[in-house]
Amino acid sequence: MDAPLQFADIAEPRPAKEGLEEAYAVINAALDRGERAAALADWDRLRRRYDTWSALVHLRFARDTADAAAKADRDYADALSPEAAELEVALKRRLLADAPAVASIVGEHALRLWETDVTTFDPAIKPDLEEEARVSARYTELLASARLDFAGQTLNLAGLGPYAEDPDRETRYQAERTRWGFFEANAAELDDIYDRLVKLRTGMAGKLGYLTFTPLGYKLLRRVDYGPDDVARYREQVAEHVVPLVGRLLEARRAENGWDRLRFWDEALIDPAGNPKPIGGHDVLVEQAQAMFDGMDPRLASFYRVMTAGGFMDLKNRPGKAGGGFCTSFPTAGVPFIFANFNGTNNDIGVFTHEMGHAFQNWESRNQPGVDYLWPTMEAAEIHSMGLEFLTFPGIGKLVGEDSANRFRRMHLIGALAFLPYGVCVDHFQHEVYAHPEASPADRHAMWRRLEKVYLPWADYGDIGFLLKGGRWQAKPHIYGSPFYYIDYTLAQCCAMQLWVKSRQDYAATLEAYVQLCGRGGSAPFQDLVRSAGLVSPFAPGALAGVVREAASVLGL
């Protein structure tokens, strides 16, 4: 039997601009000779190697943002990226000119993606792209630099997590004061970073012929089957069907706890007995997860063994590590990597199962014929992650203890509903920002406060000044580094909750539909992938209302 692939063994040499140019010249020469299939195969291998190298570079930086060598490598990759994009877009334009013949090899959907891609780049914006990457990285570094004195310890932002949902109300309050005190102390730089990013992106959109950044932002995310009007209607559905329900849930929580008012620092404490926590620390959780997946499906179970045996996870929180969690992949190897920051809260389980969903999809679709199909667009990708969060419900006792399993399931369902208004608020805010790029930082904070009143009318920040001034959005990395990538989570949540509803009726059939969806990768647009799994598009009338009714019934509302 072959030894399992090890993360430590994955390596790609640093590419140079000259080397990329030579490789593309060879591919173009093959096309000149009419050797389409061979040229496309060579190009696919080249892209896989480049993407693997880039993923390794950015992962190493995220694992230690204070590592000077890792930062230098990231800076080099960010500078090379526009050069690689120029070569890639030029080849896509050539291939699109020969569309019928090329489609017979790569498929129609790949051409739709390329048609979108070629509208997002011009050599004139190369310096802007490099600057955008540099400024975005500064935001990551700034948040990772946080050193917060709390409860006799020095913590980073992730380390505050357990205290923010502590059963003791005063502890929660002080944790939030400490967290937002860091943002208050860095408010000027946070405003400056975002102002520069908005202006950079708006300037690039203008150079490409767009009136605002919004259409360019949608194209960069390869959204080929819906647009801003569809998203606006979806936000309206959240405001109509979800905001009132979440308001009732929060009022019930206030009454159950005997609070005179529900404050912002009370929202994270969903369970009056204290949010269920993992059954143990990192090592216990990683071991117990194998038992959970063993009970779910042999494909999930064997994949998880590949991940653990090969060292394809970095889940422990530590100083200097970038915040949050994500899944990345190495297309030359076919095995993904999960990054997280465990802090001993239920969020460890949520992030772990979420990123495992991304990873399992990438594993199942690793044999898709081209690199464009390895990942779907992001709203479809989030179905795999959020869907697995719900599909682990039957075995979740392995991670939280059987006596806490029902409490965890209820907490997760409430959290899923409560997330939707916040998620669409983040999206609406970005539409407002890029519709008014001339706005001042103070104007943007006012925009956020106005939208909070629509989607988060219960938000009561007490005396936390930074939040009262409309600064809450500045803790959301997506707003800085991945513009318009956030509505994706809410669209996927609608689909994931449909999987949850179906799993309550026929778990085995639902899990099989999920695995098949993962295997399709990015071989079709979002709404086609949704329908292929027997789900209803979130943009369809009643799709959101239906899952909300089911959730309200289960929660006894």
C-alpha positions as CSV (number, residue, x, y, z in Angstrom):
1,M,0.0,0.0,0.0
2,D,1.3,3.5,-0.9
3,A,2.2,5.7,2.0
4,P,-0.3,8.5,2.6
5,L,0.4,11.8,1.0
6,Q,2.0,14.2,3.4
7,F,1.4,18.0,3.4
8,A,5.1,18.5,4.1
9,D,5.9,16.8,0.8
10,I,3.9,19.2,-1.4
11,A,6.2,21.7,-3.0
12,E,6.3,23.8,-6.2
13,P,9.3,25.9,-7.3
14,R,8.8,29.7,-7.3
15,P,7.7,30.7,-10.8
16,A,9.3,33.7,-12.5
17,K,7.6,36.1,-14.9
18,E,10.0,35.0,-17.7
19,G,9.3,31.3,-17.0
20,L,5.5,31.9,-17.2
21,E,5.9,33.8,-20.5
22,E,7.9,30.9,-22.0
23,A,5.3,28.4,-20.8
24,Y,2.5,30.4,-22.4
25,A,4.6,30.8,-25.6
26,V,4.8,27.0,-25.9
27,I,1.0,26.6,-25.4
28,N,0.3,29.3,-28.0
29,A,2.7,27.5,-30.4
30,A,0.8,24.3,-30.0
31,L,-2.4,26.1,-30.8
32,D,-0.8,27.6,-33.9
33,R,-0.1,24.0,-35.0
34,G,-3.8,23.1,-34.4
35,E,-3.0,20.9,-31.4
36,R,-5.9,22.1,-29.3
37,A,-6.2,19.2,-26.9
38,A,-2.5,19.0,-26.1
39,A,-2.3,22.8,-25.6
40,L,-5.3,22.8,-23.3
41,A,-3.8,19.9,-21.3
42,D,-0.5,21.7,-20.9
43,W,-2.3,24.9,-19.8
44,D,-4.3,23.0,-17.2
45,R,-1.1,21.5,-15.8
46,L,0.5,24.9,-15.7
47,R,-2.4,26.5,-13.9
48,R,-2.5,23.6,-11.4
49,R,1.2,24.1,-10.6
50,Y,0.9,27.9,-10.3
51,D,-2.2,27.6,-8.1
52,T,-0.5,25.1,-5.8
53,W,2.5,27.3,-5.4
54,S,0.3,30.4,-4.7
55,A,-1.8,28.5,-2.2
56,L,1.3,27.3,-0.3
57,V,2.7,30.8,-0.2
58,H,-0.5,32.4,1.2
59,L,-1.1,29.5,3.6
60,R,2.4,29.9,5.1
61,F,1.9,33.6,5.6
62,A,-1.5,32.9,7.3
63,R,0.1,30.4,9.6
64,D,2.6,33.0,10.9
65,T,2.0,36.6,9.8
66,A,5.2,37.6,11.7
67,D,7.5,35.4,9.7
68,A,9.6,37.7,7.5
69,A,10.4,35.1,4.9
70,A,6.7,34.1,4.6
71,K,5.7,37.7,4.2
72,A,8.4,38.3,1.6
73,D,7.1,35.3,-0.4
74,R,3.6,36.5,-0.1
75,D,4.6,40.0,-1.4
76,Y,6.4,38.3,-4.3
77,A,3.3,36.2,-5.1
78,D,1.0,39.3,-4.9
79,A,3.3,41.1,-7.4
80,L,3.5,38.2,-9.8
81,S,-0.3,37.6,-9.8
82,P,-1.2,40.4,-12.2
83,E,1.5,39.2,-14.6
84,A,0.1,35.7,-14.5
85,A,-3.4,37.1,-14.9
86,E,-2.4,39.0,-18.1
87,L,-1.0,35.9,-19.7
88,E,-4.0,33.9,-18.7
89,V,-6.6,36.4,-19.9
90,A,-4.8,36.7,-23.3
91,L,-5.0,33.0,-23.8
92,K,-8.6,32.9,-22.8
93,R,-9.4,35.5,-25.3
94,R,-7.7,33.5,-28.0
95,L,-9.5,30.3,-27.0
96,L,-12.9,32.1,-27.0
97,A,-12.3,33.2,-30.6
98,D,-12.3,29.4,-31.3
99,A,-15.2,28.7,-29.0
100,P,-17.0,25.8,-30.7
101,A,-13.9,23.7,-31.1
102,V,-12.6,24.5,-27.6
103,A,-16.0,23.8,-26.0
104,S,-16.0,20.3,-27.3
105,I,-12.9,19.7,-25.2
106,V,-13.5,21.8,-22.0
107,G,-17.3,22.1,-21.9
108,E,-19.6,25.0,-22.4
109,H,-19.5,26.2,-18.8
110,A,-15.8,26.7,-18.9
111,L,-16.3,29.1,-21.8
112,R,-19.0,31.0,-19.8
113,L,-16.5,31.4,-17.0
114,W,-13.8,32.6,-19.3
115,E,-16.1,35.1,-21.0
116,T,-16.6,36.6,-17.6
117,D,-12.9,36.5,-16.7
118,V,-11.7,38.4,-19.7
119,T,-13.9,41.4,-18.7
120,T,-12.1,41.7,-15.4
121,F,-8.6,42.4,-16.5
122,D,-6.5,44.8,-18.5
123,P,-2.7,45.4,-18.3
124,A,-3.6,49.0,-17.2
125,I,-4.8,47.7,-13.8
126,K,-1.7,45.6,-12.9
127,P,-0.2,48.1,-10.6
128,D,-3.6,48.6,-8.9
129,L,-4.0,44.8,-8.3
130,E,-0.6,44.6,-6.7
131,E,-1.4,47.6,-4.4
132,E,-4.8,46.1,-3.6
133,A,-3.2,42.9,-2.4
134,R,-0.6,44.8,-0.4
135,V,-3.2,47.0,1.4
136,S,-5.5,44.0,2.0
137,A,-2.6,42.1,3.6
138,R,-2.0,45.0,5.9
139,Y,-5.5,44.5,7.3
140,T,-4.8,40.8,8.0
141,E,-1.5,41.7,9.7
142,L,-3.1,44.4,11.8
143,L,-5.8,42.1,13.2
144,A,-3.3,39.3,13.8
145,S,-1.1,41.7,15.8
146,A,-3.7,42.2,18.5
147,R,-2.3,41.5,22.0
148,L,-5.2,41.9,24.5
149,D,-4.8,41.8,28.3
150,F,-7.8,40.0,29.7
151,A,-8.4,37.8,32.7
152,G,-4.8,37.8,33.6
153,Q,-3.7,36.7,30.2
154,T,-2.4,38.1,26.9
155,L,-4.8,37.0,24.1
156,N,-5.3,37.5,20.4
157,L,-8.8,38.2,19.0
158,A,-9.7,34.6,18.6
159,G,-8.5,33.9,22.2
160,L,-11.3,36.3,23.5
161,G,-13.9,33.9,22.0
162,P,-14.6,31.8,25.1
163,Y,-15.2,34.9,27.2
164,A,-17.6,36.5,24.7
165,E,-20.0,33.7,25.3
166,D,-19.3,33.1,29.0
167,P,-22.4,32.4,31.1
168,D,-21.4,35.3,33.3
169,R,-22.9,38.5,31.8
170,E,-20.2,40.9,33.2
171,T,-17.5,38.7,31.7
172,R,-19.2,38.8,28.3
173,Y,-19.5,42.6,28.6
174,Q,-15.8,43.1,29.5
175,A,-14.7,40.7,26.7
176,E,-16.6,42.8,24.1
177,R,-15.3,46.0,25.6
178,T,-11.8,44.6,25.2
179,R,-12.3,43.4,21.7
180,W,-13.8,46.7,20.4
181,G,-11.2,48.7,22.3
182,F,-8.6,47.2,20.0
183,F,-10.6,48.4,17.0
184,E,-11.2,51.8,18.5
185,A,-7.4,52.1,19.1
186,N,-6.8,51.3,15.4
187,A,-9.8,53.1,14.0
188,A,-7.8,55.6,11.9
189,E,-5.8,52.9,10.2
190,L,-8.8,50.7,9.6
191,D,-10.6,53.6,8.0
192,D,-7.6,54.5,5.9
193,I,-7.1,50.9,4.7
194,Y,-10.7,50.5,3.6
195,D,-10.8,54.0,2.0
196,R,-7.8,53.1,-0.1
197,L,-9.3,49.8,-1.1
198,V,-12.6,51.3,-2.2
199,K,-10.8,53.9,-4.2
200,L,-8.4,51.4,-5.8
201,R,-11.3,49.1,-6.8
202,T,-13.4,51.9,-8.1
203,G,-10.4,53.2,-10.1
204,M,-9.8,49.7,-11.6
205,A,-13.5,49.4,-12.5
206,G,-13.3,52.8,-14.4
207,K,-10.3,51.7,-16.3
208,L,-12.2,48.5,-17.4
209,G,-15.2,50.5,-18.6
210,Y,-17.6,50.0,-15.6
211,L,-19.5,52.9,-14.0
212,T,-18.9,51.4,-10.5
213,F,-17.1,48.5,-8.9
214,T,-20.2,46.5,-8.3
215,P,-20.5,44.8,-11.7
216,L,-16.8,44.1,-11.7
217,G,-17.1,42.7,-8.2
218,Y,-19.8,40.3,-9.4
219,K,-17.7,39.2,-12.4
220,L,-14.6,38.7,-10.3
221,L,-16.7,36.2,-8.3
222,R,-17.8,34.5,-11.6
223,R,-21.5,35.0,-11.0
224,V,-22.9,34.0,-14.4
225,D,-26.5,33.2,-13.5
226,Y,-27.7,36.0,-11.2
227,G,-27.0,39.7,-10.5
228,P,-27.5,42.5,-8.0
229,D,-31.3,42.8,-8.6
230,D,-31.7,39.1,-7.7
231,V,-29.6,39.6,-4.5
232,A,-31.6,42.8,-3.6
233,R,-34.9,40.8,-3.8
234,Y,-33.3,38.0,-1.6
235,R,-32.3,40.6,1.0
236,E,-35.9,41.8,1.1
237,Q,-37.0,38.2,1.7
238,V,-34.7,38.0,4.7
239,A,-36.0,41.3,6.1
240,E,-39.6,40.0,5.7
241,H,-39.3,36.4,6.9
242,V,-36.2,36.1,9.1
243,V,-35.8,39.4,10.9
244,P,-39.1,39.1,12.8
245,L,-38.4,35.5,13.7
246,V,-34.9,36.4,15.1
247,G,-36.5,39.3,17.0
248,R,-38.9,36.8,18.6
249,L,-36.0,34.4,19.5
250,L,-34.0,37.2,21.1
251,E,-37.0,38.5,23.1
252,A,-37.6,34.9,24.3
253,R,-34.0,34.7,25.4
254,R,-34.2,38.0,27.2
255,A,-37.3,36.9,29.1
256,E,-35.9,33.5,29.9
257,N,-32.8,35.1,31.4
258,G,-34.7,37.8,33.3
259,W,-32.7,40.6,31.6
260,D,-34.4,44.1,31.5
261,R,-32.8,44.5,28.0
262,L,-30.9,42.3,25.6
263,R,-27.5,43.8,25.0
264,F,-25.1,43.1,22.2
265,W,-22.9,41.0,24.5
266,D,-25.9,38.8,25.3
267,E,-26.5,37.7,21.7
268,A,-23.7,35.1,21.6
269,L,-25.0,33.3,24.7
270,I,-27.8,31.3,22.9
271,D,-28.3,28.6,25.5
272,P,-29.3,29.8,29.0
273,A,-27.3,26.9,30.5
274,G,-24.2,28.0,28.6
275,N,-23.5,27.2,25.0
276,P,-22.4,23.6,24.7
277,K,-18.7,23.3,24.3
278,P,-16.5,20.6,22.6
279,I,-16.1,17.4,24.6
280,G,-12.3,18.1,24.8
281,G,-9.4,20.1,23.5
282,H,-7.8,20.0,20.0
283,D,-6.5,16.4,20.2
284,V,-9.8,15.0,21.6
285,L,-11.9,16.8,19.0
286,V,-9.7,15.6,16.1
287,E,-9.9,12.0,17.3
288,Q,-13.7,12.1,18.0
289,A,-14.4,13.6,14.6
290,Q,-13.1,10.3,13.1
291,A,-15.7,8.4,15.0
292,M,-18.4,10.8,13.9
293,F,-17.5,10.5,10.2
294,D,-17.2,6.7,10.5
295,G,-20.8,6.7,11.5
296,M,-21.9,9.0,8.7
297,D,-20.4,7.7,5.4
298,P,-17.4,5.6,4.4
299,R,-16.3,8.2,1.9
300,L,-16.3,11.0,4.5
301,A,-14.5,8.7,6.9
302,S,-11.7,7.6,4.5
303,F,-11.2,11.2,3.4
304,Y,-10.8,12.4,7.0
305,R,-8.1,9.8,7.5
306,V,-6.2,11.2,4.6
307,M,-6.4,14.7,6.1
308,T,-5.3,13.6,9.6
309,A,-2.6,11.1,8.4
310,G,-1.1,13.6,6.0
311,G,-1.1,16.7,8.3
312,F,-3.5,18.7,6.2
313,M,-5.0,20.6,9.1
314,D,-3.8,23.5,11.3
315,L,-6.5,24.1,13.8
316,K,-4.8,25.5,17.0
317,N,-4.9,29.1,17.8
318,R,-1.5,30.8,18.5
319,P,0.1,34.2,18.5
320,G,0.8,35.7,15.1
321,K,-1.5,33.3,13.3
322,A,-4.1,35.0,11.0
323,G,-7.6,35.0,12.3
324,G,-10.6,33.0,11.1
325,G,-10.8,29.8,9.2
326,F,-10.6,28.7,5.6
327,C,-9.9,25.8,3.3
328,T,-7.4,26.0,0.5
329,S,-6.2,23.4,-2.0
330,F,-3.2,22.2,-4.0
331,P,-4.5,21.1,-7.4
332,T,-1.3,19.2,-8.3
333,A,-1.9,16.9,-5.2
334,G,-5.7,16.8,-5.0
335,V,-5.8,17.1,-1.2
336,P,-7.1,20.3,0.4
337,F,-6.0,21.9,3.7
338,I,-8.1,23.2,6.6
339,F,-7.0,26.3,8.6
340,A,-8.7,27.3,11.8
341,N,-8.2,28.8,15.3
342,F,-9.7,26.6,18.0
343,N,-10.5,28.4,21.2
344,G,-12.5,25.9,23.2
345,T,-16.0,27.1,22.2
346,N,-18.8,25.7,20.1
347,N,-17.4,27.8,17.3
348,D,-14.6,25.2,17.0
349,I,-17.1,22.6,15.9
350,G,-18.9,25.0,13.6
351,V,-15.7,26.1,11.9
352,F,-14.3,22.5,11.7
353,T,-17.4,21.0,10.2
354,H,-17.8,24.0,7.8
355,E,-14.3,23.8,6.5
356,M,-14.5,20.0,6.3
357,G,-17.4,20.5,4.0
358,H,-15.3,22.6,1.7
359,A,-12.5,20.1,1.9
360,F,-14.6,17.1,1.2
361,Q,-16.1,18.8,-1.9
362,N,-12.7,19.6,-3.2
363,W,-11.6,16.0,-2.6
364,E,-14.7,14.5,-4.3
365,S,-14.3,16.8,-7.4
366,R,-10.5,16.4,-7.7
367,N,-11.0,14.3,-10.8
368,Q,-13.1,16.9,-12.7
369,P,-11.5,17.4,-16.1
370,G,-10.2,20.9,-15.7
371,V,-9.0,23.3,-13.1
372,D,-11.9,25.6,-13.6
373,Y,-14.2,22.9,-12.3
374,L,-12.4,21.9,-9.2
375,W,-14.2,24.6,-7.1
376,P,-17.7,26.0,-7.8
377,T,-18.5,29.7,-7.4
378,M,-18.5,30.7,-3.8
379,E,-22.2,30.6,-3.0
380,A,-22.4,27.0,-4.3
381,A,-19.2,26.1,-2.4
382,E,-20.8,27.4,0.8
383,I,-23.6,24.8,0.4
384,H,-21.1,22.1,0.9
385,S,-19.7,23.7,4.1
386,M,-22.9,24.8,5.6
387,G,-24.7,21.7,4.5
388,L,-22.2,19.5,6.3
389,E,-22.7,21.5,9.5
390,F,-26.3,20.3,9.5
391,L,-25.6,16.8,8.2
392,T,-23.4,16.1,11.2
393,F,-26.4,16.6,13.5
394,P,-27.1,12.9,14.1
395,G,-23.5,12.2,15.3
396,I,-22.7,15.6,16.9
397,G,-22.8,14.0,20.3
398,K,-19.4,12.6,19.5
399,L,-18.0,16.1,19.6
400,V,-20.1,17.7,22.4
401,G,-21.2,14.7,24.5
402,E,-24.5,12.9,24.0
403,D,-26.1,14.8,26.9
404,S,-25.4,18.1,25.1
405,A,-26.3,17.0,21.6
406,N,-29.9,18.3,21.5
407,R,-28.8,21.6,23.0
408,F,-26.1,21.9,20.4
409,R,-28.5,21.2,17.6
410,R,-31.0,23.8,18.8
411,M,-28.2,26.4,19.3
412,H,-26.8,25.8,15.8
413,L,-30.3,26.2,14.2
414,I,-30.9,29.4,16.1
415,G,-27.4,30.6,15.1
416,A,-28.1,29.8,11.5
417,L,-31.2,31.9,11.5
418,A,-29.7,34.8,13.4
419,F,-26.8,34.9,10.9
420,L,-29.0,35.6,7.9
421,P,-29.9,39.2,8.8
422,Y,-26.3,40.0,9.7
423,G,-25.1,38.4,6.4
424,V,-27.4,40.4,4.2
425,C,-26.6,43.6,6.2
426,V,-22.9,43.0,5.3
427,D,-23.9,42.6,1.6
428,H,-26.2,45.6,1.5
429,F,-23.5,47.7,3.1
430,Q,-21.0,46.9,0.4
431,H,-23.5,47.7,-2.3
432,E,-24.0,51.1,-0.7
433,V,-20.2,51.7,-0.3
434,Y,-19.4,51.0,-3.9
435,A,-22.4,53.0,-5.2
436,H,-20.9,55.9,-3.3
437,P,-17.1,55.6,-3.5
438,E,-16.7,59.3,-2.7
439,A,-18.2,58.8,0.8
440,S,-16.0,59.6,3.8
441,P,-15.2,57.1,6.5
442,A,-17.8,58.8,8.7
443,D,-20.3,58.5,5.9
444,R,-19.6,54.7,5.7
445,H,-20.1,54.3,9.5
446,A,-23.5,56.1,9.1
447,M,-24.4,53.8,6.2
448,W,-23.8,50.8,8.5
449,R,-25.9,52.2,11.4
450,R,-28.8,53.0,9.0
451,L,-28.7,49.4,7.6
452,E,-28.5,47.9,11.1
453,K,-31.8,49.5,11.9
454,V,-33.3,47.5,9.0
455,Y,-31.7,44.1,9.5
456,L,-30.5,44.2,13.1
457,P,-33.0,46.4,14.9
458,W,-32.4,44.6,18.2
459,A,-28.7,45.6,18.3
460,D,-28.1,47.4,21.6
461,Y,-24.4,48.3,22.1
462,G,-24.8,49.9,25.5
463,D,-21.8,52.1,26.1
464,I,-19.3,50.5,23.6
465,G,-18.6,53.6,21.7
466,F,-16.9,52.1,18.6
467,L,-20.0,50.1,17.9
468,L,-22.4,53.0,18.6
469,K,-20.5,54.9,15.9
470,G,-21.1,52.2,13.3
471,G,-17.8,50.3,13.4
472,R,-19.0,46.7,13.7
473,W,-18.4,45.9,10.1
474,Q,-14.6,46.6,10.4
475,A,-14.1,43.2,12.1
476,K,-15.3,41.4,9.0
477,P,-12.3,40.4,6.9
478,H,-14.5,39.7,3.8
479,I,-15.4,43.3,3.5
480,Y,-11.8,44.3,3.2
481,G,-10.3,41.4,1.3
482,S,-13.1,39.7,-0.6
483,P,-15.6,42.4,-1.8
484,F,-19.2,41.1,-2.3
485,Y,-18.2,37.7,-1.0
486,Y,-20.6,37.4,1.9
487,I,-24.2,37.1,0.5
488,D,-22.8,33.7,-0.6
489,Y,-23.1,32.4,3.0
490,T,-26.7,33.5,3.3
491,L,-27.7,32.0,-0.1
492,A,-26.0,28.8,0.8
493,Q,-27.7,28.8,4.3
494,C,-31.0,28.7,2.5
495,C,-29.9,25.6,0.6
496,A,-28.2,24.0,3.6
497,M,-31.4,24.4,5.6
498,Q,-33.2,22.6,2.8
499,L,-30.8,19.8,3.2
500,W,-31.5,19.8,6.9
501,V,-35.3,19.6,6.3
502,K,-34.8,16.7,3.8
503,S,-32.4,14.9,6.2
504,R,-35.1,14.8,8.8
505,Q,-37.2,12.9,6.4
506,D,-34.7,10.6,4.7
507,Y,-31.1,11.0,6.0
508,A,-29.4,8.4,3.8
509,A,-30.9,9.8,0.5
510,T,-30.1,13.4,1.5
511,L,-26.5,12.5,2.4
512,E,-26.1,10.7,-1.0
513,A,-27.4,13.8,-2.8
514,Y,-24.9,15.9,-0.8
515,V,-22.0,13.7,-1.8
516,Q,-23.0,13.7,-5.5
517,L,-23.3,17.5,-5.3
518,C,-19.7,17.7,-3.9
519,G,-18.5,15.5,-6.8
520,R,-19.9,17.9,-9.4
521,G,-17.5,20.6,-8.1
522,G,-17.8,23.7,-10.3
523,S,-19.0,22.0,-13.5
524,A,-22.2,24.1,-13.6
525,P,-23.5,27.5,-12.5
526,F,-24.8,28.0,-9.0
527,Q,-28.6,27.6,-9.7
528,D,-28.0,24.5,-11.9
529,L,-25.9,22.9,-9.1
530,V,-28.7,23.7,-6.6
531,R,-31.4,22.1,-8.8
532,S,-29.1,19.0,-9.5
533,A,-29.2,18.3,-5.8
534,G,-33.0,18.5,-5.7
535,L,-33.0,21.9,-3.9
536,V,-34.8,25.1,-4.7
537,S,-32.9,28.2,-5.7
538,P,-32.8,30.8,-2.9
539,F,-34.0,33.3,-5.6
540,A,-37.2,31.3,-6.2
541,P,-40.4,32.7,-4.5
542,G,-41.0,31.0,-1.2
543,A,-37.7,29.2,-0.9
544,L,-36.6,31.1,2.1
545,A,-40.0,31.3,3.7
546,G,-40.3,27.5,3.6
547,V,-37.2,26.7,5.5
548,V,-37.9,29.5,8.0
549,R,-41.3,27.9,8.7
550,E,-39.8,24.5,9.3
551,A,-37.2,26.0,11.7
552,A,-39.8,28.0,13.6
553,S,-41.8,24.9,14.1
554,V,-38.9,22.9,15.4
555,L,-38.0,25.7,17.7
556,G,-41.6,25.9,19.0
557,L,-42.3,29.4,17.7
